[in-house]
Amino acid sequence: MSTRVAVEDLKAFCVEALLRAGAKATHAQTVAEVLVTTDTWGTFTHGTKLLRDYVKRVKAGGLRSDTEPSVVASGPAWAIVDGGSCLGHVTSVFAMQQAIQRARTAGIAYVGVRNSCHFGAAGYYAWLAAKEGLIGVSMANDIPSVAAAGSRRSVTGSNPLAYAVPNGTGDPILLDIASSTVAGGKVYAAFQRGEPIPNNWILDEEGHPSTDSSLYPAKAALTPLANHKGYGIALLIESLAGLLTGAKVTWQVGSWIWGDATQPTGHGAAFIAIDIAAMGPRDVFEKRIAEMIREIHDSPPADGVERVLVPHEREWNLRRKALVEGIDLPSDVVGKLAGLADDVDLHPAWLPRSA
């Protein structure tokens, strides 16, 4: 059964849980903002459901609360950020802000990250740029969980890629995808809810398609998005977020869920910002994107489809509703939050007690 909670009440719970685990107040606020925003989009696999695992790592010391991300090398249009093994959301917000600042003077900027951790939804950081009127791109690497085209075992992470394009006074176009057919979180969620999965999500130990979600991740690999295409995209992300930044790559990256919680994971990430105004008049760009969106909306829809949408249009509508009516958290998310509430002895009235 779902549970409805006001956005600000959910943020307050997240902040307090992190504070009780030993996180800095500023870090707790940032993480809460990222995770709850993700839930307002309806992307529950990457929102507050993950907070319990982050809290465990903060308490154990694998995520440090006594450090801040810092720029360790830079030029006019680029920088490398060392996350100091603090919460990945904090480092990622800092890095995208660095990219935005540099792009405002150089036109375009790349900021790479090392010594980070899982950062939640990649789309949040791309959106930070779009909110400032810039095009944003974000990506990260992870421990391998995805097969390569033709492989029997995992070769790359489900390395996410997101972009956001500002749309004047309208909602940005925003796409956030894994380089696997689905994010691993969707397999976990299906298993926790006792739901079947399609036969193209995972491969078993012999490299055969399977619908048994309990096999993942120990005895199964995710399938790459569009086979060789997703594999190729994953390697591009590994190059920009891992190799170029000095972060750990492939099997060097620690598992932020299953690995030793006392140890850093060494994730890498990369962020790109493009200043539209540096390339030409902003009003011209805004007219062009508005016309493109109108053209897409006017495309004849298939049977049973009301209208052709641009990426994230559904999620922006969900967010507007959530900000007014609250967020309907699915049962698997509620279960994780209830477990976290027990861990930190924090029991708000809106959250049912764990079984």
N, C-alpha and C positions, 0 to 999 in steps of 0.2 A: 504494500500500500504506500502511495506517495505521501509526502508531508509538505505542506505549504509553509514557507517562512519568508518574512520580509527581508529584503536585500540587506538593510543595515543591521538587522539582528544576526544574520548569517555572518556578515563581516565581523561583528563584535565577538562572536563565538570563535572565529578563526584567529583573531588577534589575541584573545585571552588564552587560547590553547597554546599558541606559540610562545607567549610570554611565560606561561607556566613551565614550558619546556626549556626556557633559558634564552630564547631569542631576543635580540634587541627590539625595542618598540618600533623603530623606523623600519626594520626588516619585516616585522610582523604585519605592519600596515601595508607594506608593498605586496607581500605574499597574499594577504587577504584580498586586496584589490584585484590582483591577477586571477585568483581562483574563483572568486564570486562573480566577476565579470564573465568568466568562462561559463559558469553555471547559468547566467542570465541568457546566454546564447543557446542554451540547451545542449551544450557539449559536455555532458556530465562525466564522460570518461577522463577528462583532463581538468576538472574543476576541484571542488572541495573533497571529492572522494579520495583524492591523493594525499590530503593533509595528514592523515594518521601516519603514513609512511615517512613523510618529511619530518614530523615531530619526533618519531623514533630516532631518526638520524641526528637531529639536533641534540636530543637528550644523550645519545651515545657519543657524540663528538665528531662523527663523520662529516656533518655539516657544522661549520664553526660559527659561533655567535660573537667572536671577538675580533673579526676581521671586516674589511671593507674592500670592494673591488677597486682596482687602481690601474691607470694607464702606465704600462711599462715600456712601451716604444710607440713612436708616432711620427707622422708627417702631416702635411696640410690636408690630405684627403684620406688618411688611414690611421688606424691605431690598433694596438694589441692590448687587451685588457686581461689582467690576472684576477680571477675571481676570489682568490684566497680561500677557496673551499667554503664560502658562505652560500646561503640559499641561492639556487640558480636563478630564481625570479628577480632577486635583488641585482645580481650581476648583469642580467639580461636587460633590465630597465636602464641601468647605468650605461651599458654599452650602446643601446639604441639612442639614448640621449647624446652620447658622444658622436654617433654617426650623424644625427640631425644637426648638431652644432657645426660639424666640419662641412657638411653638405651645403649649409647656408653660405659658406665662403668659397668652397671649391666647386659647388654644383652637384657633386656626387661624392659619397664617402663609404668606405668599407671599415668595419670594426670587427676584429676577430677576438675570440674569448678562449682562454684556457683555464684550467683548474676551477671548473664550474661543476654543476650537477644538473639533474633533470630540471627543465624550466617550465613545465606545464604546456600550455597551448601556444604554439609558435605564432599564431595569428594575433595574439595580444600585442606583441612587440612590433609587428608590422603596422598594426592599427595606431600605435603611438606616433609613428611617422605621419600616417594619413591624417590624424587629428591636427597635426601641425602644418598640413598642406603639402606634405612631401609624399612621394612614393616610397613605401617601405618594403623590405624583404628580410625575412629572418629564417634561420635554419639551425640545426644542431645535430651532433652525432650521438650514438648510443652503443651500448654493448650489442654485439650481433644477436639478432633474433629473426632475421629474414634470410631466406634462401636466395642464392643467385640463380640466374637462368641456367638450369641444368644441374644444379648442385643438390646434394642430399642433406646437407646440414646448413645451419645459419652461417652467413658470410658477412653481412652488413647489419647495422642497426636499422630500425624502422625510420631512420633519419627524416624528420619532418621538414617541410618547406612551406613557407607562407608568404603571401604578398598582399599589400593593401594599396589601393589607388584612390586618392581623394576625389570626391564628386561634388565640388562646390558646397552648397548647403545641404546636399542630400547625403545618404548613407554611402560610405566608401564601398567599392568593390573589394571583397576580401576573400581570399582562398587559403585554406589551411589543410594540407594533406600530408599523410605519411607516404614514404616511398614503398610501403608494403600495400597489399590489397586493402587491408584495414589495419588500424592501430592495434597493438597488442591489448590495450585496455578494453577494446570491444570484445575480444575473446574472453578475457577475464570476466567481464560483465555478463556475458551470455552464460558462462559456467556458474557464476554466483546466482543467477536468476533461474538456473535450470532450463535454459532455452537452447534449442539446437542451433548449430551454425551451418552456413552454406559449405558446400564441399570444395570451394575454391579459396578458403581463408588460410588453411594450414596444410602442411605436408608432414606425414609421420616419419619415423626414423629411416624408412626405406625410400623416402622421397615420393610417397604416394599421397594423393588427396585424402583428407580425413574430415569427418564431422564431429569427432570426439574432442571437445574443447578442453577436457581434463589433461590431455597430452601436452598442452602448451604451458610453459616454455621448455620443460625438462626433456620432453620426448617428441617435440615437434618444432617446426620452423614456420614462420609466416611466409606466405607467398609474396613475391615482389609485384608491385603495381605494374600491370600490363607486361608482365614477364621481363624481357630484357630491357624495356624502357625504364621501369622502376629501378632495376638494378643499376643502370647507368646513372640515373638521377641520384641514387644513394651514394655512388662513388664521387660524384661532383660535390655533394654536400660534405662527404668525408674529407675531400681535398680542401674545401674552403673553411670548414669548421674545425677540422682536426689537424691535417698535415700542415697547413699554412700557419696555424695559430700556435703550434707547439703543444697542443693538447694531446691527450692520449687518443689512440685510434683503435678501431675494431676491438679485438679481444683484450687490449690493455685497459679499456674503459671498465670501470667497476659497475656492477648492477646496483642501482639505487634502491631496488626493492628487496632483492634476495641476497645481496652481498653483505659483507661485514659492515655493520652500521657504524663502527668506530673509525672506519677508514674513508678518506676522500674517494670520490669516483673518477675525477679527472676529466669530466665531459668537456667537449668543445662546442662552440657556437659561433655564428657569424651573422652580422647585421649590415644591411646596405640601405642608405637613404639617398634619394634623388630629389633635388630641389627643382620643381617644375618651373618656377619663376626664373631660374637661371638659364633655362632652355628656350624660353619664349614667353609671351604675354600670358599671364594666368587666366585672364578672362577668355582668351581664345581656347585654351585647353579645356576649360570648364564647359564651354559651348559644345566642343567636340565630343566630350565624354557624355554629356547629357543627350546629344543626338544619337550616339551609339547605343546608349541604354534604351532610348525610345524605340530604336530600330529593333533591338532584341525583344523588347516587350511586345512589339507589333508582329513578331514572327508567328505564323500560324501554329498553335499548339497541337500536340498529338491528342488522340482520343483519350478522354478522362483527365486531361491536364487543363487547368484553368488559364494559366499564362506562363510563358517562358520567363524564367527569372535569371538575374545575374548572380554570381557567387555571393553567398552570405545574406541575400535578401531575406530569406526565411528567418535567419538568426537575428537580424536587426529587429524584425517584427516581434520575435519572442522576447527580446531584451526590453523593448518598450512596454510590453505587457507585464513582464516581471517587475520592472521598476514601479509599476502602479499596484499590481495585484499580489506581488510576491512570487517566489520561485517554487514550482512543484518539484521537489526532489524525489527521484525514483527510490524504490525500496532498497536497492543495493547501495546507493549513496547514503541513505539514512542509516543503514546498518553500519557502514564504516564510520560515520560521524558518532553514532552511539557508542561504538567501541572506543573511539578517541575520547569521548566524554568520560568513560570509565578510567581510561589511562591517566587523565589529568585531573580527575575529580571535578568536572565542570558539567552541570546538568541544567541547561536552560529549559524553560517551560515548554517551548515549542518542539523539543527533541524527545521522542519516545525513548524510554530506557531500553538498553540492550537486553536480549533474551537471556 
